[in-house]
Structure formats: C-alpha cells, structure tokens
Amino acid sequence: YLIDIIVKKKNMSSTSEEVNYKKLKDWEKFSNYLWFSDELQIWLDISKVNFDLKNFKELEKRFNDVYIALEELEKGAISNKDEHRQVGHYWLRNSSISPDEKIKNIIDEEICKINKFSNRIHNGEIKNKNGESFTDVLWIGIGGSGLGPLLIIESLQKKHQGLNFSFIDNVDPFLISEKLVELEERLSRTLFVVVSKSGGTPEPRIAMEIIRKNIEDKGLDWPANSIAITMTDSDLYKKASNENWLEIFNLPDWVGGRTSITSSVGLLAISLIKEDIHDFLKGASIMDEITRSKDIMSNPAALLSASWFFCGEGKGKRDMVVLPYRDRLQVFSKYLQQLIMESLGKKHDREGNIVHQGISVFGNKGSTDQHAYVQQLRDGIDNFFCLFIELLDTPKNLNIFELDDPKSYLSGFLQGTRTALTNQNRQSITLTMGEFNVRNLGALIALFERAVSFYAELININAYDQPGVEAGKTAASDVILYQQKVKNIIDTGDKLKLSEICQMLDDPNPEIIFFILRQLCFNKDIYSVNGNWSIPDSLYFQKIKLN
C-alpha cells in the first residue's frame, strides 16, 4: 500500500523519497522471497540476488523438468549414465523410498549394525587385545571419505564426548608421522578406520600400509584394531575379511564419495562421538521431503539453485564465498567445495556440447576471515556472490554481558557486511538456523545436496560423474609407473644425464622425468647429483650405494 502511494507521486526529486522507495521495494522483495521452516527453524533469504519477478517466473518454468528428473533419480533411474550407476544417497535417510526391498534392507541393516557396534565400543564390550577400552580413532580417508567425517567431528563433537578423532586425509609423510607421534601412547587403544569404496584408491592404501607397518613394528595387532568401510567384494573388503578385521561396514556402489556423509562413512563417525544417527538422518529426511515440493516458493533447494543460476548467469560466472559465522561450521566451506565443484565442474553437457560449467567455492568463517578479504569483496572485481550462514543459539553455560554479547557482535558484523556489499550491488544469500545440532546438520547437508542436483538439471549436466578426477588419477598412475622405471634405470649405478634417461624410456615427458628425479634424489644419500639444478640438461645422476 505504501509503495503504491509513493509510485503515484509525480515528483520523485526528493532524495529522501527515493531512499524510502528503495527501502520499501527491498522490504517487499525480502518478504516475498523469504523461506522458513517452522519444523527445522531454518530461514533462507535470497532477496539480495539480482533478479526481478519477470526473469524469476521465466526460470521457474524450467523447474518442471527438474522435478521430474529428481523423481526419476529417486525411483532408481540410471542417473549417472557415464558410469551406468544409480544415484542413491537420498535413499540412505529414508529407506522406504528405495526402489526395491533388497536395497531397503541393506540400508536398514547397516544403520542397525553401526548403532550396535558403537554402543559396544562405548560400553567397553569391545576391547583391544590387552583388555583395554578404545579411546581414539585414526580415520584414513580421502576426499568425501575424509571431509564428511571431519565436518561431523568439527561441528558436533563436544569435549570429552565419545572417542577422540584424528584424520589422515593426505599421503603427506609429515602428516602421517605427526599423527603417529601424537597417538604414540594410545596406539593400542586406537581404532584405525580405512575408507575406500573401490578399495583401490592409492592414497588411503598407501597411508594404511605405512601406518600398519609402524604399529606392527611396535608389536600391535592391526586386524584387531581396524575397521574397513568399503564396497562388498572390493579388494579392501577381501583383505579385511580374510584377515578378520574388527569390523567391515558397507559403502554401496550407488553412493558417491562426495555424497557419502549419510552413509556408513558419516554415521560411524557420528555414533563414535555419541551423537544420535537417527536424528541426523531425520533432519536430512525432513529436508529431502520439503525439497520435493513442486512449488518453488516452498522449496528451499529450488530457491537456492535459482539464486546460483541468477548470480552466475547460468554459466558459473561468479564464485561462491561461504561465510559461516560460527567456528563449528568452519569446515563447511571445504565440504561445499568438494560437493559443488566436483559435481558441477564439467566440460560437457549431456549432449556432449562443450560448456565448461561450474561454480568455484571458497571461504572460511566470519567475522575473523572477513577482515582478510571483505575489502576486495566490496570494492574489487565483481566475480562472486556471498553465502552467509548465521546461527541464533548461544551456549547455556556462558555468562555474557548484555552490552558485549558476542552473538550480537557476530550478527552485527554479518548484517553490516551484507549491507556494505548490497550497497555496492554485490549479491548475497543468507541462511539462518535457530540452533545448530545433529538434526540440523543433516538438514543442511540435504539442502545443499538437493540444490546441487537441481542446479545440474537447470544447466543440463551430469552432477554424478567425475571425468576430471578420473583423468587426474590416470595421469598420476602413469607418473607412478615412470617413477619405478626411472628408479630401475639409475639403480644400475651408471652415471647418466637426464636426456639419456629419457632416451631409455618410451615416449617420456622430460619435465615429468625431471620432477621424478628431483623427488627421488633429494635428501637421500644413496644417489649423487652433479650439475646445476637450474640447468636440467647439465645434471648427472648416479646411484652411489649399490645393494
């Protein structure tokens, strides 16, 4: 009503009237596009994204096909056509929607198995060979197999609740060494969890073998302390089964690593810190159900994916800067990096056209890290949009001065930054949660998984394959083969130039051979290197300590 009155005024020369008009229009857009769930106490505000009613309605029409595609996926269609696989992570939190009884039973039995196992660990029924209860977990997993559990531990674990967690998510030798030193006095009371769906991924295998050798050198029994999370009949499954490891949990073929957090990968981590896996799955299930709505205004995943579309003009032209305003969600930006970038970063669309799609994701936490880059966000190149995440709860055991309430300061920084960006026409999305708990983490995960699925359908790409990752793995495998060949050549003891080594190999890349030789010879006393490292062709390599 007030907007209509202002619009009817013929003379809008007054600056104050223009300001008031803009405020009223902003408020109207905020009110019209604000989504809220009373059950979850979650708000989603997309009003600071640049769109109007006309282009919103045009995009809304395209969601009819999106809803149909998601329905087919959940019914068991081969949605990952490149790898000829079903995509079933939505079944994990509500087995009743599984396409057949066999899959439903697999899901239900695994949840029950994880619950029973964790309860027996916490009750002290399962002990090590010395009759001691387990106190620690060393989690070995790469990508989603590590990021999902890390997010769970960082965001949910309370002090002195459940087992202590350490992570090996890389084959950095210093990382592995440091973790073994940190756990030295507790290694016998440590559960070693190895996650690899195929069982053949090099990184977890290498890390596992190094850690296993080190603990067995100390007289400890690896199988008695070890757990595998893998596909049935994988190489890891066979190894763990033949050696009688402590436990094996199933990671089905139809669950991708980046969406495995509601599988045994995430559920085991949740249960080992004494959080309720049923609450976690319930939160995800509630959000899944909400986002099945075919009314875009009632569907937060549709609104979120539409916002991404508008911000990047449907081509990923802007990066996503994730700013959660609580430390507990600091890892969430890294989690979203993998979920979004691995799912949406594709060269081809489904028809094989070159499209180079994707959304780059980076960020950390507010308000700490906004001091590091808000200057550029406000005044620099306009190549991003912000995702603010706000929490409204506070700890009950903390005495807070009314005038110096840290939650109010965080909220002030968030609103101030949001306003400062808006004043420069920089776009943002704001997600607010009444409180953060295991159920709402499940809901948060599901919301972004669904938004990724929706966005992929909007831009006509396959969100579930990963040809770029596979290409990287293939290239790495080729280099690893060359490493052994190079080592065999210089282990003969002959003094050889880099060019001579290259001539002995089949179609080598001199740069790759240079990298291999530098890595092989640095900090080792069994090889001599003569020449100038800045002039690769001047270098001679020789083994000086023959076996």
C-alpha positions in Angstrom: 0.0 0.0 0.0 2.8 2.4 0.9 4.7 1.6 -2.2 1.6 2.4 -4.3 1.3 5.8 -2.6 4.9 6.6 -3.4 4.7 5.4 -7.0 1.7 7.6 -7.6 3.6 10.7 -6.7 4.6 12.6 -9.9 7.6 14.3 -8.4 10.3 12.0 -7.1 13.1 14.6 -7.0 13.5 14.3 -3.2 16.4 12.1 -2.3 14.7 11.0 0.9 11.7 9.9 -1.1 13.9 7.9 -3.4 15.7 6.2 -0.5 12.4 5.4 1.2 11.0 4.0 -2.0 14.1 1.7 -2.4 13.8 0.5 1.2 10.2 -0.4 0.7 11.0 -2.2 -2.6 13.8 -4.1 -0.8 11.5 -5.0 2.0 8.9 -6.2 -0.4 11.4 -8.5 -2.2 12.8 -9.7 1.1 9.3 -10.6 2.4 8.2 -12.2 -0.8 11.2 -14.5 -1.2 11.9 -15.4 2.4 11.6 -19.1 3.0 11.1 -20.5 6.6 10.6 -24.0 8.1 8.9 -24.0 11.4 9.9 -27.6 12.0 13.6 -27.0 11.4 13.8 -23.4 12.4 15.7 -22.5 9.3 15.4 -19.4 7.2 16.6 -18.8 3.6 16.9 -15.3 2.2 17.6 -14.8 -1.5 16.4 -11.2 -1.7 20.0 -9.8 -2.3 20.3 -11.7 -5.5 19.8 -9.7 -8.7 16.5 -10.9 -10.3 13.1 -9.4 -10.9 9.7 -11.0 -11.0 9.8 -11.5 -14.8 13.0 -13.4 -15.0 12.2 -15.4 -11.8 8.9 -16.6 -13.5 10.8 -17.5 -16.7 13.3 -19.6 -14.7 10.5 -21.1 -12.6 9.1 -22.8 -15.8 12.3 -24.7 -16.3 11.9 -26.4 -12.9 9.1 -28.6 -14.1 11.7 -30.8 -15.9 14.0 -30.5 -12.8 11.3 -32.0 -10.5 10.7 -34.9 -13.0 14.4 -35.7 -13.2 14.8 -35.8 -9.4 11.7 -38.1 -9.1 13.2 -40.5 -11.7 16.6 -40.4 -9.8 14.9 -41.4 -6.5 12.9 -44.1 -8.2 16.2 -45.8 -9.2 16.9 -44.5 -12.7 20.5 -44.8 -14.0 21.1 -41.1 -13.3 24.9 -41.4 -13.6 24.8 -42.6 -17.2 28.5 -42.1 -17.8 29.3 -44.8 -15.2 26.0 -46.6 -15.6 25.1 -46.3 -11.9 22.1 -45.5 -9.9 22.4 -42.5 -7.5 21.0 -43.5 -4.2 22.2 -41.2 -1.4 18.6 -39.9 -0.9 17.6 -43.5 0.0 20.1 -43.6 2.9 18.0 -41.3 5.1 14.6 -42.8 4.2 15.0 -46.4 3.1 11.2 -46.6 2.4 11.7 -44.7 -0.9 14.3 -47.2 -2.1 13.5 -48.7 -5.5 13.4 -52.3 -4.1 13.2 -54.3 -0.9 16.8 -55.5 -1.2 18.3 -52.0 -1.1 15.9 -51.0 1.7 17.1 -54.0 3.8 20.8 -53.2 3.1 20.3 -49.6 4.4 18.3 -50.6 7.5 20.7 -53.4 8.5 23.7 -51.2 8.1 22.2 -48.5 10.4 21.4 -51.1 13.0 24.9 -52.6 12.7 26.6 -49.3 13.2 24.4 -48.5 16.2 25.2 -51.8 17.9 28.9 -51.7 17.2 29.2 -48.1 18.6 27.2 -48.9 21.7 29.5 -51.9 22.3 32.6 -49.7 21.9 31.2 -47.0 24.3 30.1 -49.7 26.8 33.5 -51.3 26.8 32.2 -54.6 25.5 34.7 -54.4 22.6 38.2 -54.1 23.8 41.7 -54.4 22.4 44.0 -57.4 22.8 45.2 -56.1 26.2 41.6 -55.9 27.5 41.6 -52.0 27.3 38.7 -49.9 26.0 39.3 -47.9 22.9 39.8 -44.1 23.4 40.8 -42.8 19.9 40.1 -43.1 16.2 42.6 -42.6 13.4 40.4 -42.0 10.3 42.1 -42.7 6.9 40.0 -41.4 4.0 40.4 -39.1 1.0 38.0 -36.5 -0.4 34.4 -37.0 0.8 35.5 -40.0 2.8 37.6 -37.7 5.0 35.8 -34.3 4.6 32.3 -35.6 5.7 33.6 -37.2 8.9 35.8 -34.1 9.6 32.8 -31.8 9.2 30.9 -34.0 11.6 33.6 -34.0 14.3 34.5 -30.3 14.0 30.8 -29.2 14.1 29.2 -31.6 16.5 31.7 -33.2 19.0 31.5 -31.9 22.5 34.5 -32.0 24.8 35.0 -35.4 26.4 32.1 -36.9 24.5 32.9 -40.1 22.7 36.2 -41.1 21.1 39.0 -38.7 20.1 39.4 -38.3 16.4 42.5 -37.8 14.2 42.5 -37.7 10.4 44.8 -38.8 7.6 43.3 -37.2 4.5 46.6 -37.0 2.6 49.7 -39.0 2.0 51.9 -36.2 3.2 54.7 -38.2 5.1 55.0 -35.4 7.7 51.2 -35.6 8.5 51.4 -39.4 8.9 54.5 -39.1 11.1 52.9 -36.4 13.3 49.7 -38.4 13.8 51.6 -41.5 14.8 53.7 -39.4 17.3 50.5 -37.7 18.7 48.9 -41.2 19.3 52.1 -43.0 20.4 51.0 -43.6 23.9 47.4 -44.6 22.8 48.0 -46.6 19.6 46.9 -49.8 21.3 43.6 -48.1 22.2 43.1 -46.6 18.7 40.6 -47.7 16.1 42.0 -47.5 12.6 39.2 -46.7 10.2 40.1 -47.2 6.5 37.6 -45.8 4.0 37.8 -46.7 0.3 34.7 -47.6 -1.7 36.6 -49.3 -4.5 39.4 -50.5 -2.2 41.9 -49.5 -4.8 42.3 -45.7 -4.3 46.1 -45.2 -3.9 46.1 -42.6 -1.1 44.2 -44.5 1.6 46.0 -47.7 0.6 49.5 -46.1 0.9 48.6 -44.4 4.2 47.2 -47.6 5.6 50.2 -49.6 4.7 52.6 -47.1 6.3 50.6 -46.8 9.5 50.1 -50.6 9.6 53.9 -51.3 9.3 54.7 -48.7 12.0 52.2 -50.1 14.5 53.1 -53.7 13.8 56.8 -52.8 14.4 55.6 -51.8 17.9 54.1 -55.3 18.4 50.5 -54.2 17.9 47.9 -56.3 16.1 46.5 -54.4 13.1 43.4 -56.5 12.4 42.2 -56.4 16.0 42.0 -52.6 15.9 40.9 -52.0 12.3 37.7 -51.2 10.6 37.0 -51.1 6.8 34.3 -49.0 5.1 34.1 -50.3 1.6 32.1 -51.9 -1.2 31.2 -55.6 -0.7 33.8 -57.7 -2.6 36.3 -54.8 -3.1 40.0 -55.5 -2.6 39.8 -53.8 0.8 36.7 -55.9 1.7 38.5 -59.1 0.8 41.6 -58.1 2.7 39.7 -57.1 5.8 37.6 -60.3 5.6 40.5 -62.7 5.1 42.5 -61.1 7.9 39.5 -61.0 10.3 39.5 -57.2 10.9 37.4 -55.9 13.8 34.5 -54.8 11.6 33.6 -54.1 8.0 30.9 -51.6 7.0 29.2 -51.4 3.6 29.6 -48.4 1.2 27.3 -49.2 -1.7 28.2 -48.7 -5.3 25.4 -46.2 -5.8 26.8 -43.8 -3.2 29.4 -41.3 -4.4 32.2 -40.1 -2.1 31.0 -36.5 -2.0 27.5 -37.6 -1.0 28.5 -40.3 1.4 28.1 -38.4 4.7 24.6 -40.0 5.3 26.1 -43.5 4.6 28.2 -45.6 6.9 31.0 -43.1 6.4 29.2 -40.3 8.3 27.1 -42.5 10.5 30.0 -44.3 12.1 31.7 -41.0 12.9 28.5 -39.6 14.4 27.9 -42.7 16.6 31.5 -42.8 17.8 31.1 -39.3 19.3 27.8 -40.4 21.0 25.5 -38.3 18.7 22.2 -39.8 17.5 22.5 -41.0 13.9 18.7 -41.3 13.7 18.4 -37.5 14.5 21.0 -36.8 11.8 19.1 -38.9 9.2 15.8 -37.4 10.3 17.0 -33.9 9.6 18.2 -34.9 6.2 14.9 -36.8 5.5 12.8 -33.8 6.6 14.7 -31.5 4.2 14.5 -34.1 1.4 10.7 -34.1 1.8 10.5 -30.3 1.9 12.5 -30.0 -1.3 10.2 -32.5 -3.1 7.7 -29.7 -3.3 6.9 -28.5 -6.8 6.1 -25.0 -5.6 9.3 -23.1 -6.0 8.4 -20.7 -3.2 8.0 -23.6 -0.8 11.2 -25.4 -1.9 14.5 -24.0 -0.5 16.7 -26.2 -2.7 14.9 -24.8 -5.8 15.3 -21.2 -4.4 19.0 -21.8 -3.7 19.7 -23.3 -7.1 17.8 -20.5 -8.8 19.9 -18.0 -6.9 23.1 -19.7 -8.1 21.7 -19.5 -11.6 21.0 -15.8 -11.4 24.3 -14.9 -9.7 26.4 -16.7 -12.3 24.0 -16.1 -15.2 23.6 -19.8 -15.6 27.3 -20.2 -16.6 29.1 -20.0 -13.2 30.4 -16.5 -13.9 30.6 -15.8 -10.2 32.4 -17.7 -7.4 30.6 -18.6 -4.2 32.2 -17.2 -1.0 31.0 -19.1 2.0 31.0 -17.2 5.3 29.6 -19.2 8.3 29.5 -17.0 11.4 30.4 -19.8 13.9 33.6 -21.7 14.4 31.7 -25.0 14.4 31.0 -24.6 10.7 34.5 -23.6 9.7 35.0 -26.9 7.7 31.7 -26.4 5.9 33.2 -24.3 3.1 35.7 -27.1 2.4 32.9 -29.6 2.4 30.9 -27.5 -0.1 34.0 -27.0 -2.2 34.0 -30.7 -3.0 30.3 -31.2 -3.2 29.7 -28.3 -5.5 32.9 -28.2 -7.6 33.2 -31.9 -8.2 29.5 -32.2 -9.1 29.1 -29.1 -11.2 32.6 -28.5 -12.8 32.0 -30.2 -16.1 33.4 -29.6 -19.6 30.5 -31.2 -21.5 26.7 -31.1 -21.1 24.6 -34.2 -21.5 24.5 -33.7 -25.3 28.3 -33.6 -25.5 28.5 -29.8 -26.1 31.5 -28.0 -24.6 30.1 -25.8 -21.9 32.8 -25.5 -19.2 30.3 -25.3 -16.4 30.9 -25.0 -12.6 30.8 -22.8 -9.5 34.1 -22.2 -7.7 33.7 -22.2 -3.9 36.0 -20.7 -1.2 35.6 -19.2 2.2 36.3 -19.8 5.9 34.4 -18.1 8.7 33.1 -14.8 9.8 33.8 -12.4 11.3 37.5 -13.4 11.6 38.2 -14.0 7.9 36.1 -11.3 6.5 38.8 -8.9 7.7 41.1 -10.7 5.2 39.1 -10.3 2.1 35.9 -8.2 2.5 37.8 -5.2 1.1 38.1 -6.9 -2.2 34.5 -8.3 -2.0 33.2 -4.8 -1.6 35.5 -2.8 -3.8 37.3 -5.2 -6.1 36.2 -7.2 -9.1 32.6 -8.3 -9.1 33.2 -12.0 -9.7 31.5 -13.6 -6.6 28.4 -13.9 -4.5 28.4 -14.5 -0.8 26.7 -17.2 1.2 26.2 -16.0 4.8 25.4 -18.6 7.4 24.0 -17.4 10.7 23.2 -19.3 13.9 20.9 -17.8 16.6 21.7 -20.1 19.6 24.2 -19.5 22.4 25.7 -21.8 25.0 23.8 -22.1 28.2 26.9 -22.3 30.5 28.5 -18.9 29.4 27.9 -15.7 31.4 27.5 -12.9 28.8 27.4 -9.2 29.4 24.4 -7.6 27.9 26.3 -4.8 26.2 29.1 -7.1 25.0 27.1 -10.1 23.7 29.4 -11.9 21.3 26.4 -13.3 19.4 25.1 -9.8 18.8 28.5 -8.7 17.6 28.7 -11.6 15.1 25.2 -10.7 14.0 26.2 -7.1 13.6 29.2 -8.0 11.5 27.1 -10.2 9.3 24.4 -7.6 8.7 27.0 -4.9 8.3 28.9 -6.8 5.7 25.8 -7.9 3.9 24.6 -4.3 3.8 28.0 -3.0 2.7 28.1 -5.5 -0.2 24.5 -4.8 -1.2 25.2 -1.0 -1.3 27.8 -1.9 -4.0 25.4 -4.2 -5.8 27.3 -7.3 -4.7 25.0 -10.2 -4.4 24.5 -12.5 -1.4 22.3 -15.3 0.1 21.7 -15.6 3.8 20.9 -18.9 5.6 19.9 -18.7 9.2 19.4 -21.6 11.7 17.7 -21.2 15.1 20.1 -23.7 16.6 22.8 -26.0 15.4 22.6 -29.7 16.3 22.9 -33.1 14.7 19.4 -32.9 13.2 20.0 -29.5 11.6 23.4 -30.6 10.2 21.6 -33.4 8.4 19.1 -30.9 7.1 21.9 -28.5 6.0 23.7 -31.3 4.1 20.5 -32.4 2.4 19.6 -28.8 1.4 22.9 -28.4 -0.5 22.9 -31.9 -2.0 19.4 -31.2 -3.4 20.4 -27.7 -4.6 23.3 -29.2 -6.5 21.0 -31.8 -8.1 18.5 -29.1 -9.1 21.2 -26.7 -10.5 22.8 -29.5 -12.5 19.4 -30.2 -14.1 18.9 -26.5 -14.9 22.2 -26.3 -16.8 21.9 -29.8 -18.3 25.0 -31.5 -16.9 25.6 -34.8 -15.1 26.3 -34.0 -11.5 27.2 -37.5 -10.5 30.2 -38.4 -12.7 33.8 -37.1 -12.3 35.7 -37.4 -15.5 38.2 -34.7 -14.5 39.0 -36.6 -11.3 39.4 -39.9 -13.2 41.7 -38.2 -15.7 43.9 -36.9 -12.9 44.0 -40.4 -11.3 45.0 -41.9 -14.7 47.7 -39.3 -15.2 49.0 -39.9 -11.7 49.1 -43.7 -12.3 51.2 -43.1 -15.4 53.7 -41.0 -13.4 53.9 -43.6 -10.7 54.8 -46.2 -13.3 57.5 -43.9 -14.7 58.8 -43.5 -11.1 59.6 -47.2 -10.9 61.2 -47.3 -14.4 63.4 -44.3 -13.6 64.5 -45.8 -10.3 65.3 -49.1 -12.1 67.5 -47.2 -14.6 69.6 -45.3 -12.2 69.8 -48.2 -9.7 72.2 -49.8 -12.2 74.9 -47.5 -11.0 75.7 -45.9 -14.3 76.3 -42.1 -14.4 73.5 -40.8 -16.6 72.3 -37.4 -17.9 68.6 -36.6 -17.8 68.4 -36.8 -21.6 70.0 -40.3 -21.5 67.4 -41.5 -19.0 64.7 -40.1 -21.2 66.0 -42.0 -24.2 65.7 -45.3 -22.3 62.0 -44.7 -21.7 59.1 -45.0 -24.0 57.9 -41.6 -25.2 58.7 -39.8 -21.9 57.9 -36.2 -21.0 61.3 -34.6 -19.9 59.5 -32.4 -17.3 57.9 -35.4 -15.6 61.3 -37.2 -15.6 62.9 -34.1 -14.0 60.3 -34.0 -11.3 60.7 -37.7 -10.6 64.5 -37.5 -10.4 64.4 -34.4 -8.1 61.9 -36.1 -5.8 63.9 -39.4 -5.8 67.3 -37.9 -5.1 66.5 -35.0 -2.7 67.5 -35.7 0.9 68.8 -39.2 0.1 72.4 -40.3 0.5 72.2 -43.2 -2.0 72.2 -41.0 -5.1 74.7 -38.4 -6.3 73.6 -35.4 -8.4 76.1 -33.3 -10.2 75.4 -30.2 -12.2 73.2 -27.1 -11.9 69.6 -27.7 -10.9 68.6 -24.6 -12.8 70.0 -26.1 -16.0 68.4 -29.5 -16.1 70.4 -30.7 -19.2 73.6 -30.2 -17.1 72.6 -32.8 -14.5 74.1 -36.2 -14.0 72.5 -38.8 -11.7 74.1 -41.9 -10.2 73.5 -44.5 -7.5 76.4 -44.4 -5.2 75.3 -47.1 -2.7 74.6 -50.4 -4.5 72.7 -53.1 -2.7 
